[in-house]
Amino acid sequence: MTLLLLYLLACLDGLLCGCRTAMGRCPLIRQRPYYVRALLRGLLAAQVASLLAILVLLFVVLVFPHRDLLRADLEASARRMLWVFLPYAAAVLSALFLRLAPSTDLRSATSVFALAPLTALRPLVLIVGCLVGIYSSRLWETWILGLIVLSLMLSLDSTLNRIASRRQAAEIQLLV
């Protein structure tokens, strides 16, 4: 169940990274399809990162002789990570929920006072969450897996930014 929650949080993170990297880059009037594609791109990128993490996990499980010990250590580490990631996700989802209000002022204030700082804190939250999870781990394999997952999730935002930048440059070339 803990790994499922981490996977769902990674999917949510991918969706939001995909949307965030597309914001303000589209000159079109009808932007909904553009943002839907950005969300799907982010979700797909999170699936690729999750697949890579699962493949590394399966490799380590196959190589490690004491699988039960490794599984228990990984589950304990994942539970500790949730203590950091779930409150952060709740704060982000609460800010997004407030954006459903019909008030333009409230939506603008939510962007400035909640979503912008939370977006800026994302890399720090990822680092702290992973370090909290693996810090008291007894196995070096758990440390390696945690650091690999951390690097995959940190690279998600920059990869999506590069993709959005290239797409924007291509769209500008078509318009010019």
N, C-alpha and C positions, 0 to 999 in steps of 0.2 A: 504494500500500500504506500509506503514511504517513497519508493522509487517512482510509482505512478504519480504521486503528487509533484515530485521534482520534474518529471517529464512534462506534466501539464503546465507547471510554472515556466519551463523552458519554451513550450509552445506559445504561451502568452507573451513571454519576453520576445520571441521571434516575431509574433504578430505586431507588437508595439514598436519594435525596432524597424520593421518594414514600413510601418506607417510614418514613424518619425523621420526616417531618412528620405521619405518622399514629400514631406510637408514643404510647401513653398517653392517647389521646383516645377510646377506645372502651370503653364499659361492658359490652359483650356478653360472654357466656361463650364462645361459639364465634367466635373472632376471625379464623380463617384466611381466610374470604371477604372480610372487611374489609381485611386486610393484602394480599391478592391484588389487590383493587381499587385499593388505594393504590399498590402496585408498578406496576400497569398505568397508573394516572394519571401517575406519575412518568415511565414510559417514553414515554407519549403526549406529555407536556410536552417531553421531550428530542427527540422527533421534530419537534414544532412548531419548537423552537429550531433544530434542524439544518436544517429546510426553509427557515426564514428566512435562515439563514447561507448556504445554497446559492443562494437567490434573489439575495442581495446579491453573492455571488461571481460568479454568471452575469452580472449587470448590469455589474459592474466589468470582467469579461473582455470583454464586448461593447463597452464604451466605450474600454478601453485599447488603444492601437494596437500595442504590442509584446507580444503574447500569450505568446510563448516566454519572454521575459524575466520577465514577471509570474509565469508558471507556475513557473519555476526559483526565483524569490524566495519564492513561497508554499511550495513544497516544502521549501526550506531552513529556512524559519521553522517549519513544522510539525515537521520533524525535531528542531529545537532544543526545541520544546515537549514532545516526547515524553521528553526527558531529565529533565523535572520531573514530568510526569504519570504515567509508567509506574512509577517507584518509589513514588509516593504510592498509586496503585491497587494495587500489590503489597502494600503495608503494610495497606491496608484489607481486601483479600481475605484476607490471612493472618489478620487479626484475626477476620474472619467465619468462616473455616475452623475456628479454635479454638473457636468457639461450637458446633460440631457435637459436641464432647466431651460425654459424659454427666454430667460434674461440674458441679453448679450453681455451686460456688465458682469454677471456672475460667471459666464463662460470665459470671458477675458481674464477676470481675476483668477480663476482656476488655472488657466494656462500660465499666468505670470507667477502666482504665489505657490502653486502646488506642482504642476507638471514639469515646469522648467527646472526647479531645484531637484525634483525626484529623478529627472533624466540625467542631470549632472552628477547625482549621487550613484547612479547605476553601477559604474565600474567599481567604486569603493564598496558598495553593498555586495557585489559579486566576490570581490577579493576577501572581504571580511567573512562572508557566509562560508566560502570554501575553507578559509583558514580556521574558522570556528569548528567546522565539521571535521577537519583532518588533524587538528592540533593535538588532541589527546588520543589519537589513533596509535595502536601498538604495532601496526604493520607498515612497512615502507611501501608495499603495493597499494595500500589505501592512499598514502600520500601522493604517489605517482598518478593514480587514477583521478584523484581530486584536482591535482594541478593540470592534468590534461583536459578535464572537463572545464576548468576555469579558463584555460587558454582558448578553448573552442567557443565558450560563451562570450569572452571578451572580443574575440575576432569577429563575431557575428555582426556587431554594429558597424565596425570599420569596413567589412566586406560589403554589407548592404549600402553603406555610404558611397563606396567606389562604384557599385553597380548603378545607383541612382544618379551619380554624377555623370557617368558615361551615357546613360539614357537621356539625361537633360541636355548634354552636349549634342547628341545625335538629333534630338528634337529641335534644338536651336538651329542646327545646320539645315534641317528640312524647311524651317520657316524663313531662313535668310536666302 
